[in-house]
Amino acid sequence: MAQFIVRNLEDDVRDKLRELARSHGQSMEETVREILRRAVMKQHASQPHLGSRIAKRFEGVGLEQDIEELRGQPIQPENFDR
């Protein structure tokens, strides 16, 4: 497991973390771990997948048919010498 030190943390933030930990019956360390886990998971879960981001960017452009799925098909490089 990794460890790190947070320097220059304001006293009032430390005190609020201590109060929060005490109210949940936890150590300050466990409270900070939970806060970090939730922050990282929330950010990761809220980010849409690449295909959804591409579709959103180009919605309203006028494409009226579905784009064929290319998964599992060999990729043909473009020939620029034509």
N, CA, C and O of each residue as an XYZ file, in Angstrom:
328
protein
N       0.834     -1.185      0.000
C       0.000      0.000      0.000
C       0.877      1.247      0.000
O       1.945      1.274      0.613
N       0.415      2.258     -0.687
C       1.156      3.517     -0.791
C       0.874      4.409      0.410
O      -0.159      4.296      1.069
N       1.817      5.288      0.668
C       1.673      6.295      1.716
C       2.117      7.628      1.160
O       2.996      7.690      0.300
N       1.513      8.689      1.646
C       2.022     10.010      1.303
C       1.698     10.983      2.419
O       0.822     10.733      3.247
N       2.409     12.083      2.431
C       2.268     13.112      3.456
C       1.668     14.348      2.797
O       2.069     14.734      1.699
N       0.712     14.961      3.471
C       0.129     16.211      2.990
C       0.715     17.327      3.833
O       0.457     17.425      5.033
N       1.501     18.160      3.188
C       2.134     19.275      3.892
C       1.281     20.525      3.728
O       0.490     20.647      2.793
N       1.463     21.441      4.658
C       0.817     22.765      4.613
C      -0.705     22.690      4.598
O      -1.365     23.522      3.976
N      -1.256     21.701      5.277
C      -2.702     21.588      5.420
C      -3.148     22.570      6.502
O      -2.583     22.596      7.595
N      -4.149     23.365      6.197
C      -4.615     24.364      7.149
C      -5.132     23.692      8.416
O      -5.712     22.607      8.370
N      -4.910     24.359      9.548
C      -5.331     23.809     10.837
C      -6.843     23.580     10.887
O      -7.303     22.580     11.438
N      -7.611     24.506     10.313
C      -9.067     24.340     10.372
C      -9.529     23.143      9.547
O     -10.514     22.498      9.907
N      -8.839     22.833      8.446
C      -9.171     21.649      7.649
C      -8.862     20.388      8.460
O      -9.662     19.453      8.503
N      -7.695     20.376      9.099
C      -7.333     19.234      9.951
C      -8.366     19.043     11.057
O      -8.781     17.919     11.338
N      -8.778     20.142     11.682
C      -9.748     20.049     12.775
C     -11.096     19.519     12.289
O     -11.739     18.720     12.971
N     -11.515     19.964     11.115
C     -12.789     19.477     10.562
C     -12.697     17.996     10.199
O     -13.654     17.245     10.393
N     -11.543     17.576      9.670
C     -11.342     16.148      9.387
C     -11.405     15.336     10.672
O     -11.997     14.257     10.705
N     -10.801     15.852     11.716
C     -10.818     15.162     13.014
C     -12.251     15.036     13.517
O     -12.653     13.975     13.994
N     -13.032     16.129     13.411
C     -14.433     16.098     13.845
C     -15.247     15.101     13.019
O     -16.045     14.336     13.559
N     -15.034     15.121     11.708
C     -15.746     14.202     10.824
C     -15.406     12.750     11.163
O     -16.291     11.896     11.226
N     -14.136     12.482     11.379
C     -13.708     11.124     11.740
C     -14.345     10.691     13.055
O     -14.850      9.575     13.173
N     -14.318     11.563     14.021
C     -14.890     11.252     15.338
C     -16.388     10.982     15.222
O     -16.912     10.074     15.868
N     -17.073     11.774     14.398
C     -18.528     11.585     14.270
C     -18.877     10.267     13.588
O     -19.971      9.740     13.787
N     -17.948      9.722     12.777
C     -18.164      8.435     12.119
C     -17.499      7.279     12.869
O     -17.549      6.134     12.419
N     -16.884      7.575     13.997
C     -16.225      6.528     14.776
C     -15.020      5.947     14.062
O     -14.738      4.754     14.180
N     -14.305      6.788     13.316
C     -13.147      6.337     12.549
C     -11.915      7.145     12.928
O     -11.995      8.178     13.592
N     -10.781      6.637     12.484
C      -9.557      7.419     12.611
C      -9.550      8.474     11.503
O     -10.272      8.352     10.514
N      -8.734      9.498     11.679
C      -8.600     10.515     10.636
C      -8.055      9.890      9.360
O      -8.470     10.256      8.260
N      -7.131      8.952      9.501
C      -6.559      8.289      8.324
C      -7.633      7.583      7.507
O      -7.674      7.717      6.285
N      -8.492      6.838      8.171
C      -9.552      6.119      7.451
C     -10.522      7.092      6.800
O     -10.990      6.852      5.687
N     -10.824      8.176      7.477
C     -11.714      9.187      6.911
C     -11.109      9.786      5.654
O     -11.807      9.947      4.653
N      -9.830     10.117      5.683
C      -9.159     10.679      4.507
C      -9.128      9.651      3.381
O      -9.345     10.003      2.222
N      -8.863      8.381      3.704
C      -8.877      7.337      2.669
C     -10.239      7.261      1.997
O     -10.318      7.156      0.773
N     -11.310      7.310      2.778
C     -12.658      7.248      2.210
C     -12.944      8.451      1.324
O     -13.532      8.305      0.253
N     -12.538      9.628      1.756
C     -12.748     10.839      0.961
C     -12.012     10.725     -0.372
O     -12.571     11.053     -1.419
N     -10.777     10.266     -0.341
C      -9.995     10.114     -1.572
C     -10.603      9.057     -2.487
O     -10.705      9.271     -3.695
N     -11.009      7.915     -1.923
C     -11.642      6.860     -2.738
C     -12.875      7.384     -3.444
O     -13.040      7.191     -4.648
N     -13.754      8.058     -2.683
C     -14.988      8.575     -3.274
C     -14.699      9.601     -4.361
O     -15.356      9.598     -5.402
N     -13.725     10.477     -4.133
C     -13.391     11.509     -5.121
C     -12.897     10.882     -6.413
O     -13.296     11.305     -7.498
N     -12.038      9.883     -6.312
C     -11.479      9.251     -7.504
C     -12.542      8.433     -8.225
O     -12.635      8.504     -9.450
N     -13.336      7.666     -7.509
C     -14.364      6.838     -8.136
C     -15.444      7.688     -8.781
O     -15.935      7.348     -9.857
N     -15.820      8.784     -8.143
C     -16.837      9.661     -8.701
C     -16.352     10.263    -10.008
O     -17.094     10.302    -10.989
N     -15.132     10.725    -10.026
C     -14.576     11.311    -11.245
C     -14.485     10.268    -12.348
O     -14.830     10.549    -13.496
N     -14.026      9.075    -12.015
C     -13.872      8.013    -13.006
C     -15.236      7.572    -13.546
O     -15.385      7.364    -14.750
N     -16.211      7.432    -12.682
C     -17.526      6.936    -13.091
C     -18.298      7.959    -13.911
O     -19.116      7.587    -14.752
N     -18.047      9.244    -13.677
C     -18.835     10.259    -14.359
C     -18.338     10.557    -15.775
O     -19.029     11.238    -16.532
N     -17.186     10.074    -16.136
C     -16.648     10.368    -17.460
C     -17.231      9.389    -18.481
O     -17.054      8.178    -18.349
N     -17.931      9.912    -19.507
C     -18.502      9.022    -20.515
C     -17.413      8.359    -21.358
O     -16.291      8.857    -21.450
N     -17.761      7.243    -21.961
C     -16.811      6.522    -22.808
C     -16.545      7.308    -24.089
O     -17.296      8.214    -24.449
N     -15.459      6.941    -24.767
C     -15.021      7.662    -25.955
C     -16.110      7.750    -27.020
O     -16.344      8.823    -27.576
N     -16.771      6.644    -27.308
C     -17.814      6.654    -28.332
C     -18.933      7.632    -28.010
O     -19.428      8.324    -28.900
N     -19.330      7.693    -26.758
C     -20.376      8.630    -26.345
C     -19.912     10.068    -26.479
O     -20.682     10.938    -26.885
N     -18.647     10.322    -26.139
C     -18.108     11.680    -26.267
C     -18.038     12.106    -27.733
O     -18.341     13.254    -28.060
N     -17.639     11.186    -28.619
C     -17.574     11.496    -30.054
C     -18.982     11.758    -30.591
O     -19.197     12.718    -31.332
N     -19.936     10.910    -30.221
C     -21.314     11.079    -30.688
C     -21.878     12.425    -30.240
O     -22.547     13.109    -31.015
N     -21.611     12.800    -29.005
C     -22.110     14.079    -28.499
C     -21.491     15.242    -29.256
O     -22.178     16.213    -29.571
N     -20.208     15.152    -29.549
C     -19.528     16.239    -30.256
C     -20.126     16.461    -31.643
O     -20.225     17.602    -32.097
N     -20.525     15.382    -32.322
C     -20.993     15.499    -33.695
C     -22.511     15.404    -33.846
O     -23.009     15.309    -34.968
N     -23.255     15.428    -32.738
C     -24.707     15.388    -32.863
C     -25.184     16.672    -33.545
O     -24.638     17.751    -33.315
N     -26.169     16.541    -34.355
C     -26.698     17.692    -35.061
C     -25.977     18.023    -36.359
O     -26.297     19.022    -37.003
N     -25.006     17.201    -36.754
C     -24.258     17.454    -37.986
C     -25.067     17.025    -39.210
O     -24.853     17.540    -40.307
N     -25.976     16.104    -39.029
C     -26.823     15.704    -40.132
C     -26.691     14.251    -40.530
O     -27.311     13.839    -41.511
N     -25.920     13.461    -39.824
C     -25.791     12.042    -40.134
C     -27.087     11.349    -39.740
O     -27.515     11.421    -38.589
N     -27.701     10.685    -40.696
C     -29.001     10.072    -40.438
C     -28.956      8.552    -40.413
O     -29.988      7.916    -40.196
N     -27.801      7.959    -40.627
C     -27.696      6.502    -40.594
C     -26.669      6.088    -39.551
O     -25.778      6.859    -39.193
N     -26.807      4.865    -39.072
C     -25.867      4.345    -38.092
C     -24.508      4.104    -38.734
O     -24.411      3.796    -39.922
N     -23.473      4.248    -37.936
C     -22.122      3.948    -38.399
C     -21.831      2.498    -38.040
O     -22.047      2.075    -36.904
N     -21.344      1.748    -39.007
C     -21.100      0.324    -38.824
C     -20.012      0.079    -37.773
O     -19.008      0.790    -37.723
N     -20.227     -0.923    -36.948
C     -19.256     -1.337    -35.934
C     -18.049     -1.946    -36.613
O     -18.200     -2.789    -37.498
N     -16.851     -1.537    -36.216
C     -15.628     -2.042    -36.838
C     -14.851     -3.008    -35.942
O     -13.783     -3.482    -36.328
N     -15.360     -3.293    -34.787
C     -14.654     -4.166    -33.856
C     -14.436     -5.544    -34.461
O     -15.378     -6.153    -34.969
N     -13.199     -6.045    -34.414
C     -12.875     -7.372    -34.900
C     -12.591     -7.449    -36.384
O     -12.279     -8.524    -36.895
N     -12.690     -6.344    -37.081
C     -12.416     -6.332    -38.516
C     -10.996     -5.819    -38.749
O     -10.524     -4.944    -38.023
N     -10.318     -6.361    -39.758
C      -8.954     -5.880    -40.025
C      -8.987     -4.430    -40.506
O      -9.900     -4.018    -41.222
N      -7.997     -3.686    -40.109
C      -7.904     -2.281    -40.489
C      -7.175     -2.171    -41.815
O      -6.096     -2.740    -41.983
N      -7.755     -1.448    -42.752
C      -7.151     -1.223    -44.049
C      -6.548      0.182    -44.064
O      -7.283      1.162    -43.940
N      -5.246      0.298    -44.211
C      -4.645      1.631    -44.248
C      -5.076      2.385    -45.502
O      -5.286      1.788    -46.558
N      -5.201      3.680    -45.375
C      -5.602      4.520    -46.503
C      -4.437      4.620    -47.495
O      -3.278      4.715    -47.093
N      -4.756      4.597    -48.786
C      -3.755      4.732    -49.839
C      -3.791      6.174    -50.321
O      -4.756      6.592    -50.961
N      -2.755      6.930    -50.021
C      -2.700      8.342    -50.405
C      -2.013      8.561    -51.756
O      -1.853      9.703    -52.187
N      -1.607      7.482    -52.423
C      -0.889      7.599    -53.687
C      -1.830      7.605    -54.888
O      -1.348      7.546    -56.019
N      -3.077      7.669    -54.711
C      -4.047      7.614    -55.813
C      -4.004      8.855    -56.647
O      -4.756      8.973    -57.615
